[in-house]
Amino acid sequence: MRKTADSRQCTLPEGDWFRWLVETAMRWSDDERTKNAAGIWHSGADALAWPVAHGVNGLPFGVSPPEVPGGESKYDWFVHAEASAIAKTSLESHRIGRFRLHALWASCPSCATLVAQAGVDEVVTLQRLHDLTPERWKAKVDTGLRILEAAGVTVRFFDEPLGVKLLFDGREVAL
């Protein structure tokens, strides 16, 4: 960790942020097939070591797993990781604009519109998971990326080995 003049500020390698997100997803996500997490950090010179907020894909507060239908319709019940992180940032009364969102996987259209609407200026996602996107979800991910591009949000794909594993689409994936 490299400290700056202000002891509250530091710069961590992005790989460390992604490893932390993988650990968070594996521990806290409610989804038994695909774990996902996202964190919002300050962007620019005021970057802090810990996220302003983070979220995982999971059920909304007050909804328990037995109430959720099986199959693909279960995802209609889930809050996506990006949306959860943005909502938590809002709950913490932080201004969203001028922030970078690190998400393990690229945003779907619903999350992309929320990211753009919140004023997030950069999204960084894992190239490995993007490459492994199941065929049934590719069109949604591509639409999400087009929404972000149209909104002027910079999207960057992180492509360094992390040395961790994540459950993705029902199988363990080395990142």
C-alpha positions as CSV (number, residue, x, y, z in Angstrom):
1,M,0.0,0.0,0.0
2,R,1.4,3.4,-1.0
3,K,0.4,6.2,1.3
4,T,0.1,9.8,0.3
5,A,0.5,13.0,2.4
6,D,-3.0,12.5,3.8
7,S,-2.9,9.3,5.8
8,R,-6.5,8.6,5.0
9,Q,-5.6,8.3,1.3
10,C,-3.8,5.4,-0.3
11,T,-3.6,3.6,-3.5
12,L,-4.0,-0.2,-3.7
13,P,-3.5,-2.3,-6.8
14,E,-6.8,-3.0,-8.5
15,G,-6.1,-6.7,-8.2
16,D,-6.4,-6.4,-4.4
17,W,-9.8,-4.7,-4.8
18,F,-11.0,-7.5,-7.1
19,R,-9.7,-10.2,-4.8
20,W,-11.7,-8.6,-1.9
21,L,-14.8,-8.4,-4.1
22,V,-14.5,-12.1,-4.9
23,E,-14.1,-13.0,-1.2
24,T,-17.2,-10.8,-0.4
25,A,-19.2,-12.4,-3.2
26,M,-18.4,-15.9,-2.1
27,R,-19.3,-15.2,1.5
28,W,-22.4,-13.0,1.2
29,S,-24.1,-13.6,-2.2
30,D,-27.5,-15.4,-1.9
31,D,-27.2,-17.0,-5.4
32,E,-26.2,-20.6,-5.4
33,R,-25.0,-20.6,-9.0
34,T,-23.3,-17.2,-9.7
35,K,-21.7,-15.1,-7.1
36,N,-21.3,-11.4,-7.9
37,A,-20.1,-8.3,-6.0
38,A,-19.4,-4.6,-6.8
39,G,-17.8,-1.8,-4.9
40,I,-17.8,1.9,-5.3
41,W,-14.5,3.7,-4.6
42,H,-13.6,7.4,-5.0
43,S,-12.0,8.0,-8.3
44,G,-9.0,10.2,-8.9
45,A,-6.5,11.5,-6.4
46,D,-8.8,11.1,-3.4
47,A,-9.0,7.3,-3.8
48,L,-9.3,5.5,-0.5
49,A,-8.3,1.9,0.4
50,W,-11.8,0.8,1.2
51,P,-14.9,1.2,-0.9
52,V,-17.5,3.9,-0.1
53,A,-20.0,1.1,-0.3
54,H,-20.2,-2.4,-1.7
55,G,-23.0,-4.9,-2.5
56,V,-23.5,-8.5,-3.6
57,N,-26.2,-10.1,-5.8
58,G,-28.9,-11.2,-3.3
59,L,-32.4,-11.0,-2.1
60,P,-33.9,-7.6,-1.0
61,F,-34.1,-6.9,2.7
62,G,-37.0,-8.9,4.2
63,V,-37.2,-11.6,1.5
64,S,-36.2,-15.1,2.5
65,P,-35.1,-17.9,0.1
66,P,-38.1,-20.1,0.5
67,E,-40.3,-17.3,-1.0
68,V,-38.2,-17.2,-4.2
69,P,-39.3,-19.3,-7.2
70,G,-36.7,-21.6,-8.8
71,G,-35.3,-21.4,-12.3
72,E,-34.5,-18.2,-14.2
73,S,-37.4,-16.3,-12.8
74,K,-35.6,-16.2,-9.5
75,Y,-33.4,-13.4,-10.9
76,D,-36.4,-11.2,-11.0
77,W,-36.3,-11.3,-7.2
78,F,-32.6,-10.5,-6.8
79,V,-31.0,-7.1,-6.4
80,H,-27.9,-7.0,-8.6
81,A,-24.5,-6.3,-7.1
82,E,-24.1,-2.9,-8.8
83,A,-27.6,-1.8,-7.7
84,S,-26.9,-2.9,-4.1
85,A,-23.7,-0.9,-4.0
86,I,-25.3,2.2,-5.4
87,A,-28.3,1.9,-3.0
88,K,-25.9,1.5,0.0
89,T,-23.9,4.5,-1.2
90,S,-27.2,6.5,-1.2
91,L,-28.0,5.2,2.2
92,E,-24.7,6.4,3.5
93,S,-25.5,9.9,2.0
94,H,-22.5,10.0,-0.3
95,R,-22.7,11.9,-3.6
96,I,-22.3,9.2,-6.3
97,G,-20.7,11.3,-9.0
98,R,-17.0,11.2,-9.6
99,F,-16.8,7.6,-8.5
100,R,-15.4,4.4,-10.0
101,L,-17.4,1.2,-9.8
102,H,-15.5,-2.1,-9.7
103,A,-17.8,-5.0,-10.6
104,L,-16.7,-8.6,-11.0
105,W,-19.0,-8.9,-14.1
106,A,-20.2,-6.4,-16.6
107,S,-23.5,-4.6,-16.0
108,C,-26.9,-5.8,-17.3
109,P,-29.2,-3.1,-18.8
110,S,-31.0,-2.4,-15.5
111,C,-27.8,-1.9,-13.6
112,A,-26.2,0.0,-16.4
113,T,-29.0,2.5,-16.4
114,L,-28.7,2.9,-12.6
115,V,-24.9,3.3,-12.9
116,A,-25.3,6.0,-15.6
117,Q,-28.1,7.8,-13.7
118,A,-26.0,7.9,-10.5
119,G,-23.2,9.7,-12.3
120,V,-20.5,7.0,-11.9
121,D,-17.8,8.0,-14.4
122,E,-15.9,4.7,-14.7
123,V,-16.7,1.0,-14.5
124,V,-13.9,-1.6,-14.2
125,T,-14.9,-5.2,-14.7
126,L,-13.0,-8.6,-15.0
127,Q,-12.1,-9.6,-18.6
128,R,-12.1,-13.3,-17.6
129,L,-15.8,-13.2,-16.5
130,H,-16.8,-11.2,-19.5
131,D,-15.2,-13.8,-21.7
132,L,-17.1,-16.6,-19.8
133,T,-20.5,-14.9,-20.1
134,P,-23.0,-17.6,-20.9
135,E,-24.7,-17.3,-24.3
136,R,-28.1,-16.8,-22.7
137,W,-26.8,-13.6,-21.0
138,K,-24.5,-12.1,-23.8
139,A,-27.2,-9.9,-25.4
140,K,-28.1,-8.4,-22.0
141,V,-24.4,-7.7,-21.1
142,D,-23.8,-6.2,-24.6
143,T,-26.8,-3.9,-24.1
144,G,-25.5,-2.9,-20.7
145,L,-22.1,-2.0,-22.2
146,R,-23.8,0.0,-25.0
147,I,-25.9,1.9,-22.4
148,L,-22.8,2.8,-20.4
149,E,-20.9,3.9,-23.5
150,A,-23.9,6.1,-24.6
151,A,-23.9,7.7,-21.2
152,G,-20.2,8.6,-21.4
153,V,-19.2,6.1,-18.7
154,T,-15.7,4.7,-19.3
155,V,-15.6,0.9,-19.2
156,R,-12.3,-0.8,-18.6
157,F,-11.6,-4.5,-18.5
158,F,-9.1,-5.7,-15.9
159,D,-7.1,-8.6,-17.2
160,E,-4.6,-9.7,-14.6
161,P,-4.6,-13.0,-12.7
162,L,-6.1,-12.7,-9.2
163,G,-5.2,-16.1,-7.8
164,V,-8.7,-16.7,-6.4
165,K,-11.7,-18.8,-7.4
166,L,-15.3,-17.7,-7.8
167,L,-18.6,-19.6,-8.4
168,F,-19.9,-18.5,-11.8
169,D,-22.8,-20.0,-13.7
170,G,-22.7,-23.2,-11.5
171,R,-19.0,-23.9,-11.7
172,E,-15.9,-22.8,-10.0
173,V,-13.8,-20.4,-12.1
174,A,-10.1,-19.5,-11.5
175,L,-9.5,-15.8,-11.8
